[in-house]
Amino acid sequence: MERYVCGDCGHIAYANPKIVVGSVVTWRDKVLMCRRAIEPRRGFWTLPAGYLEEHETPEEGARREAREEAECEIVLDALLAVYSIPRLSQVQLMYRARMAEEKFAAGAESLEVRLFAWEDIPWTEIAFPSVHWALKHWRETRDNQMFGPFSNPPGENGNFQR
């Protein structure tokens, strides 16, 4: 692996992966989704998620992203999955969560926010493959109290191209 190294002092400038945190948020049997107001994939549906900030725990970051994108407070239940997206140099931590109360609105990065019944999720308008994965993993565990976190589905190495 090549790295930038200062010829004078030997300092190594590391390029580390970005950590994305987010949640499959529910209210009763419906899933909260956000229509993206920003690129990439503007206009497509996603889950409340984004980059973890410095000095923030992943759980704090997931709650902050729900506030920023959907103007809602959430209660985290469990770590749902850890996805690897090496093409983008990302590690995604997705949680299973519920809304603290039925109160939400589009934040600055969302065109709209809606609750969807499973059969009404706009599957052809989903922004990213990992959103599909998280939704399906949530569906598999929604009635389970105990489960181990999922990872990329078999055959999905995260190096997909659009």
OpenMM code with the backbone's topology and positions (N, CA, C; nanometers):
from openmm import Vec3, app, unit

residues = "MET GLU ARG TYR VAL CYS GLY ASP CYS GLY HIS ILE ALA TYR ALA ASN PRO LYS ILE VAL VAL GLY SER VAL VAL THR TRP ARG ASP LYS VAL LEU MET CYS ARG ARG ALA ILE GLU PRO ARG ARG GLY PHE TRP THR LEU PRO ALA GLY TYR LEU GLU GLU HIS GLU THR PRO GLU GLU GLY ALA ARG ARG GLU ALA ARG GLU GLU ALA GLU CYS GLU ILE VAL LEU ASP ALA LEU LEU ALA VAL TYR SER ILE PRO ARG LEU SER GLN VAL GLN LEU MET TYR ARG ALA ARG MET ALA GLU GLU LYS PHE ALA ALA GLY ALA GLU SER LEU GLU VAL ARG LEU PHE ALA TRP GLU ASP ILE PRO TRP THR GLU ILE ALA PHE PRO SER VAL HIS TRP ALA LEU LYS HIS TRP ARG GLU THR ARG ASP ASN GLN MET PHE GLY PRO PHE SER ASN PRO PRO GLY GLU ASN GLY ASN PHE GLN ARG".split()
positions = [
    Vec3(0.0855, -0.1171, 0.0000),
    Vec3(0.0000, 0.0000, 0.0000),
    Vec3(0.0904, 0.1238, 0.0000),
    Vec3(0.0679, 0.2107, -0.0962),
    Vec3(0.1447, 0.3348, -0.1028),
    Vec3(0.0799, 0.4400, -0.0138),
    Vec3(0.1668, 0.5173, 0.0543),
    Vec3(0.1192, 0.6242, 0.1409),
    Vec3(0.2068, 0.7467, 0.1178),
    Vec3(0.1493, 0.8628, 0.1451),
    Vec3(0.2269, 0.9857, 0.1385),
    Vec3(0.3108, 0.9961, 0.2656),
    Vec3(0.4426, 1.0077, 0.2484),
    Vec3(0.5346, 1.0171, 0.3608),
    Vec3(0.6198, 1.1424, 0.3411),
    Vec3(0.6286, 1.2236, 0.4444),
    Vec3(0.7104, 1.3441, 0.4405),
    Vec3(0.8578, 1.3038, 0.4324),
    Vec3(0.9283, 1.3557, 0.3320),
    Vec3(1.0691, 1.3244, 0.3147),
    Vec3(1.1573, 1.3854, 0.4219),
    Vec3(1.1086, 1.4903, 0.4902),
    Vec3(1.1892, 1.5569, 0.5933),
    Vec3(1.1748, 1.4910, 0.7306),
    Vec3(1.0492, 1.4692, 0.7737),
    Vec3(1.0278, 1.4203, 0.9110),
    Vec3(0.9778, 1.2761, 0.9180),
    Vec3(0.9369, 1.2188, 0.8043),
    Vec3(0.8880, 1.0815, 0.8031),
    Vec3(0.7421, 1.0653, 0.8422),
    Vec3(0.6708, 1.1788, 0.8645),
    Vec3(0.5281, 1.1707, 0.8994),
    Vec3(0.4509, 1.1015, 0.7876),
    Vec3(0.3654, 1.0082, 0.8246),
    Vec3(0.2826, 0.9360, 0.7274),
    Vec3(0.1434, 0.9975, 0.7270),
    Vec3(0.0948, 1.0353, 0.6084),
    Vec3(-0.0413, 1.0884, 0.5946),
    Vec3(-0.1320, 0.9709, 0.5596),
    Vec3(-0.1983, 0.9174, 0.6617),
    Vec3(-0.2856, 0.8024, 0.6420),
    Vec3(-0.4169, 0.8457, 0.5767),
    Vec3(-0.4657, 0.7650, 0.4853),
    Vec3(-0.5982, 0.7842, 0.4264),
    Vec3(-0.6841, 0.6692, 0.4776),
    Vec3(-0.7702, 0.6985, 0.5742),
    Vec3(-0.8502, 0.5945, 0.6378),
    Vec3(-0.9925, 0.5945, 0.5842),
    Vec3(-1.0607, 0.4812, 0.5953),
    Vec3(-1.1990, 0.4748, 0.5472),
    Vec3(-1.2905, 0.5677, 0.6261),
    Vec3(-1.3982, 0.6084, 0.5611),
    Vec3(-1.5036, 0.6865, 0.6259),
    Vec3(-1.5999, 0.5891, 0.6927),
    Vec3(-1.6544, 0.6306, 0.8063),
    Vec3(-1.7549, 0.5501, 0.8753),
    Vec3(-1.8896, 0.6176, 0.8567),
    Vec3(-1.9846, 0.5410, 0.8060),
    Vec3(-2.1219, 0.5874, 0.7875),
    Vec3(-2.2067, 0.5220, 0.8960),
    Vec3(-2.2944, 0.6003, 0.9575),
    Vec3(-2.3858, 0.5473, 1.0590),
    Vec3(-2.5282, 0.5812, 1.0186),
    Vec3(-2.6184, 0.4874, 1.0427),
    Vec3(-2.7576, 0.5123, 1.0092),
    Vec3(-2.8472, 0.4096, 1.0737),
    Vec3(-2.9761, 0.4192, 1.0425),
    Vec3(-3.0742, 0.3318, 1.1074),
    Vec3(-3.1899, 0.2980, 1.0158),
    Vec3(-3.2413, 0.1778, 1.0362),
    Vec3(-3.3740, 0.1436, 0.9849),
    Vec3(-3.4670, 0.1824, 1.0988),
    Vec3(-3.5384, 0.2928, 1.0794),
    Vec3(-3.6241, 0.3507, 1.1833),
    Vec3(-3.7682, 0.3131, 1.1544),
    Vec3(-3.8386, 0.2670, 1.2571),
    Vec3(-3.9783, 0.2283, 1.2375),
    Vec3(-4.0702, 0.3031, 1.3329),
    Vec3(-4.1944, 0.3109, 1.2904),
    Vec3(-4.3050, 0.3545, 1.3757),
    Vec3(-4.4142, 0.2515, 1.3535),
    Vec3(-4.4441, 0.1782, 1.4574),
    Vec3(-4.5335, 0.0630, 1.4490),
    Vec3(-4.4777, -0.0309, 1.3426),
    Vec3(-4.5488, -0.0629, 1.2367),
    Vec3(-4.4966, -0.1549, 1.1350),
    Vec3(-4.4507, -0.0840, 1.0088),
    Vec3(-4.4252, 0.0457, 1.0174),
    Vec3(-4.3831, 0.1209, 0.8987),
    Vec3(-4.2383, 0.1663, 0.9127),
    Vec3(-4.1732, 0.1810, 0.7975),
    Vec3(-4.0316, 0.2193, 0.7919),
    Vec3(-4.0202, 0.3648, 0.7477),
    Vec3(-3.9383, 0.4405, 0.8188),
    Vec3(-3.9136, 0.5810, 0.7872),
    Vec3(-3.8073, 0.5902, 0.6780),
    Vec3(-3.8400, 0.6613, 0.5697),
    Vec3(-3.7439, 0.6792, 0.4613),
    Vec3(-3.7394, 0.8257, 0.4201),
    Vec3(-3.6237, 0.8648, 0.3690),
    Vec3(-3.5981, 1.0038, 0.3300),
    Vec3(-3.5663, 1.0095, 0.1804),
    Vec3(-3.6297, 1.1036, 0.1101),
    Vec3(-3.5954, 1.1266, -0.0307),
    Vec3(-3.4805, 1.2277, -0.0322),
    Vec3(-3.3695, 1.1883, -0.0920),
    Vec3(-3.2472, 1.2683, -0.0870),
    Vec3(-3.2610, 1.4019, -0.1599),
    Vec3(-3.2138, 1.5083, -0.0938),
    Vec3(-3.2117, 1.6422, -0.1536),
    Vec3(-3.0716, 1.6780, -0.2019),
    Vec3(-2.9771, 1.5856, -0.1846),
    Vec3(-2.8384, 1.6113, -0.2212),
    Vec3(-2.7848, 1.4981, -0.3081),
    Vec3(-2.6782, 1.5273, -0.3802),
    Vec3(-2.6071, 1.4235, -0.4550),
    Vec3(-2.5131, 1.3512, -0.3602),
    Vec3(-2.4815, 1.2284, -0.3829),
    Vec3(-2.5246, 1.1506, -0.4975),
    Vec3(-2.6666, 1.0954, -0.4793),
    Vec3(-2.7275, 1.0640, -0.5925),
    Vec3(-2.8594, 0.9997, -0.5963),
    Vec3(-2.9709, 1.0905, -0.5449),
    Vec3(-2.9633, 1.2190, -0.5781),
    Vec3(-3.0686, 1.3141, -0.5423),
    Vec3(-3.2035, 1.2631, -0.5949),
    Vec3(-3.3069, 1.2732, -0.5129),
    Vec3(-3.4406, 1.2306, -0.5524),
    Vec3(-3.4716, 1.0851, -0.5233),
    Vec3(-3.3724, 1.0080, -0.4851),
    Vec3(-3.3941, 0.8672, -0.4523),
    Vec3(-3.4140, 0.8520, -0.3019),
    Vec3(-3.4742, 0.7403, -0.2632),
    Vec3(-3.5078, 0.7146, -0.1231),
    Vec3(-3.3934, 0.6446, -0.0514),
    Vec3(-3.3754, 0.6810, 0.0748),
    Vec3(-3.2714, 0.6219, 0.1572),
    Vec3(-3.3188, 0.6143, 0.3020),
    Vec3(-3.2337, 0.5617, 0.3856),
    Vec3(-3.2555, 0.5608, 0.5298),
    Vec3(-3.1796, 0.6777, 0.5894),
    Vec3(-3.2200, 0.7275, 0.7067),
    Vec3(-3.1423, 0.8348, 0.7690),
    Vec3(-3.0027, 0.7832, 0.8053),
    Vec3(-2.9022, 0.8389, 0.7393),
    Vec3(-2.7648, 0.7930, 0.7590),
    Vec3(-2.6681, 0.8983, 0.7070),
    Vec3(-2.5461, 0.8926, 0.7554),
    Vec3(-2.4425, 0.9841, 0.7093),
    Vec3(-2.3117, 0.9569, 0.7810),
    Vec3(-2.2156, 1.0425, 0.7553),
    Vec3(-2.0825, 1.0227, 0.8114),
    Vec3(-2.0777, 1.0473, 0.9617),
    Vec3(-2.0063, 0.9612, 1.0297),
    Vec3(-1.9797, 0.9777, 1.1715),
    Vec3(-1.8856, 1.0970, 1.1886),
    Vec3(-1.9134, 1.1808, 1.2856),
    Vec3(-1.8297, 1.2977, 1.3140),
    Vec3(-1.7198, 1.2598, 1.4137),
    Vec3(-1.6129, 1.3382, 1.4157),
    Vec3(-1.5075, 1.3157, 1.5142),
    Vec3(-1.5638, 1.3324, 1.6558),
    Vec3(-1.5133, 1.2531, 1.7469),
    Vec3(-1.5492, 1.2584, 1.8898),
    Vec3(-1.6951, 1.2206, 1.9155),
    Vec3(-1.7542, 1.1449, 1.8268),
    Vec3(-1.8942, 1.1041, 1.8376),
    Vec3(-1.8977, 0.9514, 1.8376),
    Vec3(-1.9820, 0.8932, 1.9226),
    Vec3(-1.9985, 0.7480, 1.9176),
    Vec3(-2.0871, 0.7140, 1.7980),
    Vec3(-2.0785, 0.5917, 1.7478),
    Vec3(-2.1679, 0.5535, 1.6380),
    Vec3(-2.3159, 0.5698, 1.6741),
    Vec3(-2.3510, 0.5393, 1.7988),
    Vec3(-2.4910, 0.5534, 1.8414),
    Vec3(-2.5336, 0.7001, 1.8403),
    Vec3(-2.4472, 0.7884, 1.8898),
    Vec3(-2.4778, 0.9322, 1.8853),
    Vec3(-2.4926, 0.9793, 1.7410),
    Vec3(-2.4052, 0.9303, 1.6544),
    Vec3(-2.4108, 0.9687, 1.5138),
    Vec3(-2.5395, 0.9240, 1.4461),
    Vec3(-2.5831, 0.8023, 1.4743),
    Vec3(-2.7076, 0.7529, 1.4149),
    Vec3(-2.8264, 0.8372, 1.4616),
    Vec3(-2.8288, 0.8725, 1.5891),
    Vec3(-2.9373, 0.9576, 1.6395),
    Vec3(-2.9310, 1.0973, 1.5772),
    Vec3(-2.8106, 1.1523, 1.5634),
    Vec3(-2.7944, 1.2850, 1.5026),
    Vec3(-2.8412, 1.2845, 1.3571),
    Vec3(-2.8038, 1.1811, 1.2826),
    Vec3(-2.8454, 1.1734, 1.1419),
    Vec3(-2.9977, 1.1688, 1.1290),
    Vec3(-3.0652, 1.0978, 1.2191),
    Vec3(-3.2125, 1.0950, 1.2158),
    Vec3(-3.2696, 1.2338, 1.2433),
    Vec3(-3.2091, 1.3065, 1.3371),
    Vec3(-3.2536, 1.4447, 1.3644),
    Vec3(-3.2296, 1.5345, 1.2437),
    Vec3(-3.1103, 1.5243, 1.1828),
    Vec3(-3.0764, 1.6126, 1.0709),
    Vec3(-3.1595, 1.5849, 0.9465),
    Vec3(-3.1800, 1.4592, 0.9130),
    Vec3(-3.2450, 1.4249, 0.7871),
    Vec3(-3.3959, 1.4091, 0.7979),
    Vec3(-3.4444, 1.3699, 0.9156),
    Vec3(-3.5875, 1.3427, 0.9303),
    Vec3(-3.6506, 1.4175, 1.0474),
    Vec3(-3.5748, 1.5033, 1.1119),
    Vec3(-3.6240, 1.5814, 1.2248),
    Vec3(-3.7023, 1.4970, 1.3248),
    Vec3(-3.6447, 1.3806, 1.3580),
    Vec3(-3.7111, 1.2942, 1.4557),
    Vec3(-3.6107, 1.2420, 1.5571),
    Vec3(-3.6636, 1.2088, 1.6722),
    Vec3(-3.5846, 1.1463, 1.7776),
    Vec3(-3.6062, 0.9960, 1.7693),
    Vec3(-3.4966, 0.9210, 1.7801),
    Vec3(-3.5084, 0.7756, 1.7698),
    Vec3(-3.4500, 0.7078, 1.8931),
    Vec3(-3.4961, 0.5859, 1.9151),
    Vec3(-3.4448, 0.5000, 2.0211),
    Vec3(-3.3808, 0.3804, 1.9510),
    Vec3(-3.2508, 0.3636, 1.9713),
    Vec3(-3.1795, 0.2530, 1.9081),
    Vec3(-3.2096, 0.1229, 1.9814),
    Vec3(-3.2260, 0.0177, 1.9037),
    Vec3(-3.2559, -0.1135, 1.9584),
    Vec3(-3.1325, -0.2030, 1.9559),
    Vec3(-3.0665, -0.2119, 1.8389),
    Vec3(-2.9526, -0.3023, 1.8247),
    Vec3(-2.8739, -0.2661, 1.6999),
    Vec3(-2.7490, -0.3075, 1.6967),
    Vec3(-2.6692, -0.2962, 1.5748),
    Vec3(-2.7216, -0.4000, 1.4772),
    Vec3(-2.7714, -0.3546, 1.3651),
    Vec3(-2.8312, -0.4429, 1.2649),
    Vec3(-2.7254, -0.5033, 1.1740),
    Vec3(-2.6303, -0.4208, 1.1270),
    Vec3(-2.5350, -0.4698, 1.0276),
    Vec3(-2.4106, -0.3820, 1.0221),
    Vec3(-2.3035, -0.4440, 0.9736),
    Vec3(-2.1794, -0.3739, 0.9414),
    Vec3(-2.1489, -0.4091, 0.7967),
    Vec3(-2.1587, -0.3103, 0.7087),
    Vec3(-2.1364, -0.3314, 0.5657),
    Vec3(-2.0025, -0.2723, 0.5243),
    Vec3(-1.9342, -0.3413, 0.4339),
    Vec3(-1.8074, -0.2938, 0.3793),
    Vec3(-1.8293, -0.2493, 0.2357),
    Vec3(-1.7899, -0.1256, 0.2073),
    Vec3(-1.8014, -0.0711, 0.0715),
    Vec3(-1.6615, -0.0224, 0.0316),
    Vec3(-1.5705, -0.1143, -0.0042),
    Vec3(-1.4329, -0.0750, -0.0313),
    Vec3(-1.4180, 0.0202, -0.1499),
    Vec3(-1.5038, 0.0123, -0.2484),
    Vec3(-1.4956, 0.1024, -0.3644),
    Vec3(-1.5033, 0.2472, -0.3210),
    Vec3(-1.5813, 0.2737, -0.2166),
    Vec3(-1.5966, 0.4088, -0.1639),
    Vec3(-1.5130, 0.4310, -0.0381),
    Vec3(-1.4397, 0.3294, 0.0023),
    Vec3(-1.3624, 0.3328, 0.1267),
    Vec3(-1.4527, 0.3672, 0.2451),
    Vec3(-1.5647, 0.2932, 0.2555),
    Vec3(-1.6622, 0.3145, 0.3620),
    Vec3(-1.6846, 0.1864, 0.4413),
    Vec3(-1.7111, 0.2055, 0.5691),
    Vec3(-1.7663, 0.1022, 0.6562),
    Vec3(-1.8970, 0.1603, 0.7069),
    Vec3(-2.0069, 0.0879, 0.6893),
    Vec3(-2.1383, 0.1373, 0.7286),
    Vec3(-2.1906, 0.0578, 0.8474),
    Vec3(-2.2260, 0.1311, 0.9531),
    Vec3(-2.2871, 0.0710, 1.0722),
    Vec3(-2.4348, 0.1080, 1.0708),
    Vec3(-2.5194, 0.0089, 1.0558),
    Vec3(-2.6637, 0.0334, 1.0492),
    Vec3(-2.7313, -0.0259, 1.1728),
    Vec3(-2.8166, 0.0537, 1.2338),
    Vec3(-2.8875, 0.0142, 1.3552),
    Vec3(-3.0334, -0.0143, 1.3260),
    Vec3(-3.0938, -0.0883, 1.4143),
    Vec3(-3.2382, -0.1072, 1.4171),
    Vec3(-3.2897, -0.0095, 1.5215),
    Vec3(-3.3914, 0.0711, 1.4867),
    Vec3(-3.4378, 0.1764, 1.5775),
    Vec3(-3.5876, 0.1982, 1.5598),
    Vec3(-3.6441, 0.2714, 1.6555),
    Vec3(-3.7842, 0.3119, 1.6448),
    Vec3(-3.7933, 0.4603, 1.6763),
    Vec3(-3.8952, 0.5235, 1.6243),
    Vec3(-3.9180, 0.6641, 1.6544),
    Vec3(-3.9654, 0.6768, 1.7981),
    Vec3(-3.9170, 0.7788, 1.8687),
    Vec3(-3.9597, 0.8021, 2.0062),
    Vec3(-4.1056, 0.8459, 2.0101),
    Vec3(-4.1489, 0.9195, 1.9087),
    Vec3(-4.2889, 0.9600, 1.8913),
    Vec3(-4.3126, 0.9805, 1.7427),
    Vec3(-4.4388, 0.9801, 1.7030),
    Vec3(-4.4694, 0.9947, 1.5607),
    Vec3(-4.4601, 1.1427, 1.5214),
    Vec3(-4.3363, 1.1871, 1.5088),
    Vec3(-4.3100, 1.3265, 1.4751),
    Vec3(-4.1868, 1.3295, 1.3858),
    Vec3(-4.2029, 1.3761, 1.2619),
    Vec3(-4.0916, 1.3822, 1.1681),
    Vec3(-4.1225, 1.4839, 1.0594),
    Vec3(-4.0169, 1.5296, 0.9936),
    Vec3(-4.0284, 1.6252, 0.8830),
    Vec3(-3.8985, 1.6206, 0.8040),
    Vec3(-3.9014, 1.6720, 0.6847),
    Vec3(-3.7821, 1.6743, 0.6007),
    Vec3(-3.6802, 1.7724, 0.6559),
    Vec3(-3.5586, 1.7243, 0.6784),
    Vec3(-3.4479, 1.8110, 0.7173),
    Vec3(-3.3831, 1.8700, 0.5928),
    Vec3(-3.2743, 1.9408, 0.6121),
    Vec3(-3.2074, 2.0123, 0.5026),
    Vec3(-3.1586, 1.9200, 0.3908),
    Vec3(-3.1268, 1.7949, 0.4215),
    Vec3(-3.0752, 1.7037, 0.3200),
    Vec3(-3.1833, 1.6128, 0.2621),
    Vec3(-3.3089, 1.6389, 0.2958),
    Vec3(-3.4204, 1.5553, 0.2487),
    Vec3(-3.5237, 1.6394, 0.1763),
    Vec3(-3.5726, 1.5879, 0.0634),
    Vec3(-3.6828, 1.6524, -0.0075),
    Vec3(-3.8152, 1.6233, 0.0609),
    Vec3(-3.8277, 1.5004, 0.1078),
    Vec3(-3.9465, 1.4588, 0.1838),
    Vec3(-3.9109, 1.3382, 0.2686),
    Vec3(-3.9919, 1.3138, 0.3695),
    Vec3(-3.9738, 1.2008, 0.4602),
    Vec3(-4.1104, 1.1358, 0.4761),
    Vec3(-4.1122, 1.0023, 0.4654),
    Vec3(-4.2395, 0.9308, 0.4754),
    Vec3(-4.2222, 0.8001, 0.5504),
    Vec3(-4.3346, 0.7537, 0.6055),
    Vec3(-4.3421, 0.6195, 0.6624),
    Vec3(-4.4018, 0.5280, 0.5568),
    Vec3(-4.3365, 0.4140, 0.5338),
    Vec3(-4.3826, 0.3190, 0.4329),
    Vec3(-4.4164, 0.1848, 0.4959),
    Vec3(-4.5307, 0.1289, 0.4600),
    Vec3(-4.5567, -0.0118, 0.4880),
    Vec3(-4.4615, -0.0917, 0.3988),
    Vec3(-4.4242, -0.2114, 0.4410),
    Vec3(-4.3275, -0.2926, 0.3664),
    Vec3(-4.3646, -0.3036, 0.2187),
    Vec3(-4.4900, -0.3319, 0.1908),
    Vec3(-4.5315, -0.3528, 0.0513),
    Vec3(-4.5341, -0.2231, -0.0300),
    Vec3(-4.5238, -0.1090, 0.0350),
    Vec3(-4.5267, 0.0199, -0.0349),
    Vec3(-4.3893, 0.0848, -0.0508),
    Vec3(-4.2850, 0.0211, -0.0002),
    Vec3(-4.1499, 0.0777, -0.0144),
    Vec3(-4.1190, 0.0913, -0.1634),
    Vec3(-4.0693, 0.2075, -0.2064),
    Vec3(-4.0399, 0.2291, -0.3493),
    Vec3(-3.9077, 0.1625, -0.3903),
    Vec3(-3.9094, 0.0305, -0.4032),
    Vec3(-3.7884, -0.0487, -0.4244),
    Vec3(-3.7092, -0.0056, -0.5469),
    Vec3(-3.7740, 0.0409, -0.6513),
    Vec3(-3.7019, 0.0805, -0.7725),
    Vec3(-3.6421, 0.2202, -0.7612),
    Vec3(-3.6729, 0.2899, -0.6522),
    Vec3(-3.6219, 0.4254, -0.6327),
    Vec3(-3.5296, 0.4343, -0.5106),
    Vec3(-3.4710, 0.3217, -0.4712),
    Vec3(-3.3805, 0.3186, -0.3565),
    Vec3(-3.2432, 0.3707, -0.4016),
    Vec3(-3.1827, 0.4559, -0.3190),
    Vec3(-3.0588, 0.5239, -0.3569),
    Vec3(-2.9370, 0.4319, -0.3667),
    Vec3(-2.9211, 0.3398, -0.2725),
    Vec3(-2.7961, 0.2633, -0.2649),
    Vec3(-2.8238, 0.1162, -0.2352),
    Vec3(-2.7400, 0.0255, -0.2866),
    Vec3(-2.7590, -0.1171, -0.2567),
    Vec3(-2.7625, -0.1473, -0.1072),
    Vec3(-2.6821, -0.0779, -0.0274),
    Vec3(-2.6797, -0.1078, 0.1163),
    Vec3(-2.8115, -0.0726, 0.1847),
    Vec3(-2.8907, 0.0165, 0.1253),
    Vec3(-3.0249, 0.0443, 0.1793),
    Vec3(-3.1139, -0.0781, 0.1586),
    Vec3(-3.1051, -0.1393, 0.0400),
    Vec3(-3.1776, -0.2652, 0.0153),
    Vec3(-3.1372, -0.3694, 0.1191),
    Vec3(-3.0069, -0.3837, 0.1408),
    Vec3(-2.9570, -0.4845, 0.2345),
    Vec3(-3.0125, -0.4605, 0.3735),
    Vec3(-3.0033, -0.3358, 0.4202),
    Vec3(-3.0479, -0.3036, 0.5565),
    Vec3(-3.1971, -0.3290, 0.5730),
    Vec3(-3.2753, -0.2897, 0.4734),
    Vec3(-3.4198, -0.3131, 0.4822),
    Vec3(-3.4500, -0.4624, 0.4897),
    Vec3(-3.3844, -0.5408, 0.4086),
    Vec3(-3.4079, -0.6857, 0.4101),
    Vec3(-3.3590, -0.7483, 0.5407),
    Vec3(-3.2464, -0.7012, 0.5920),
    Vec3(-3.1975, -0.7538, 0.7196),
    Vec3(-3.2899, -0.7125, 0.8343),
    Vec3(-3.3431, -0.5910, 0.8291),
    Vec3(-3.4400, -0.5495, 0.9307),
    Vec3(-3.5609, -0.6424, 0.9259),
    Vec3(-3.6108, -0.6698, 0.8063),
    Vec3(-3.7294, -0.7550, 0.7901),
    Vec3(-3.7048, -0.8938, 0.8510),
    Vec3(-3.5823, -0.9468, 0.8325),
    Vec3(-3.5480, -1.0784, 0.8862),
    Vec3(-3.5451, -1.0794, 1.0391),
    Vec3(-3.5168, -0.9642, 1.1001),
    Vec3(-3.4973, -0.9617, 1.2453),
    Vec3(-3.6054, -0.8863, 1.3213),
    Vec3(-3.7024, -0.8325, 1.2535),
    Vec3(-3.7957, -0.7411, 1.3214),
    Vec3(-3.8671, -0.8032, 1.4396),
    Vec3(-3.8854, -0.9329, 1.4402),
    Vec3(-3.9516, -0.9997, 1.5528),
    Vec3(-3.8536, -1.0681, 1.6478),
    Vec3(-3.7246, -1.0510, 1.6243),
    Vec3(-3.6224, -1.1179, 1.7061),
    Vec3(-3.5605, -1.0201, 1.8050),
    Vec3(-3.5492, -1.0620, 1.9284),
    Vec3(-3.4796, -0.9820, 2.0284),
    Vec3(-3.3292, -1.0006, 2.0176),
    Vec3(-3.2862, -1.1218, 1.9849),
    Vec3(-3.1440, -1.1545, 1.9808),
    Vec3(-3.1047, -1.1947, 1.8394),
    Vec3(-2.9976, -1.1341, 1.7898),
    Vec3(-2.9393, -1.1714, 1.6610),
    Vec3(-2.8008, -1.1076, 1.6538),
    Vec3(-2.7159, -1.1653, 1.5727),
    Vec3(-2.5846, -1.1059, 1.5509),
    Vec3(-2.5919, -1.0095, 1.4340),
    Vec3(-2.5078, -0.9083, 1.4305),
    Vec3(-2.5131, -0.8137, 1.3183),
    Vec3(-2.4837, -0.8831, 1.1855),
    Vec3(-2.5520, -0.8376, 1.0829),
    Vec3(-2.5324, -0.8880, 0.9479),
    Vec3(-2.4096, -0.8218, 0.8866),
    Vec3(-2.3666, -0.8754, 0.7720),
    Vec3(-2.2635, -0.8130, 0.6902),
    Vec3(-2.3143, -0.8135, 0.5462),
    Vec3(-2.2287, -0.7794, 0.4521),
    Vec3(-2.2705, -0.7776, 0.3126),
    Vec3(-2.3345, -0.9118, 0.2762),
    Vec3(-2.4421, -0.9094, 0.1989),
    Vec3(-2.5014, -1.0356, 0.1545),
    Vec3(-2.4015, -1.1170, 0.0718),
    Vec3(-2.4188, -1.2480, 0.0650),
    Vec3(-2.3270, -1.3319, -0.0146),
    Vec3(-2.3168, -1.2791, -0.1583),
    Vec3(-2.1941, -1.2700, -0.2059),
    Vec3(-2.1708, -1.2243, -0.3428),
    Vec3(-2.1655, -1.0731, -0.3588),
    Vec3(-2.1953, -0.9991, -0.2530),
    Vec3(-2.1950, -0.8521, -0.2588),
    Vec3(-2.0704, -0.8008, -0.1872),
    Vec3(-1.9668, -0.7691, -0.2639),
    Vec3(-1.8429, -0.7237, -0.2008),
    Vec3(-1.8378, -0.5724, -0.1832),
    Vec3(-1.9424, -0.5039, -0.2235),
    Vec3(-1.9453, -0.3587, -0.2063),
    Vec3(-1.8741, -0.2831, -0.3158),
    Vec3(-1.8246, -0.3527, -0.4175),
    Vec3(-1.7549, -0.2862, -0.5278),
    Vec3(-1.8452, -0.2684, -0.6500),
    Vec3(-1.9739, -0.2512, -0.6262),
    Vec3(-2.0718, -0.2354, -0.7328),
    Vec3(-2.0512, -0.1025, -0.8052),
    Vec3(-2.0927, -0.0989, -0.9281),
    Vec3(-2.0879, 0.0230, -1.0098),
    Vec3(-2.2303, 0.0573, -1.0509),
    Vec3(-2.2611, 0.1842, -1.0589),
    Vec3(-2.3939, 0.2285, -1.1053),
    Vec3(-2.3830, 0.2656, -1.2506),
] * unit.nanometer
topology = app.Topology()
chain = topology.addChain("A")
for resn in residues:
    res = topology.addResidue(resn, chain)
    for name in ("N", "CA", "C"):
        topology.addAtom(name, app.Element.getBySymbol(name[0]), res)
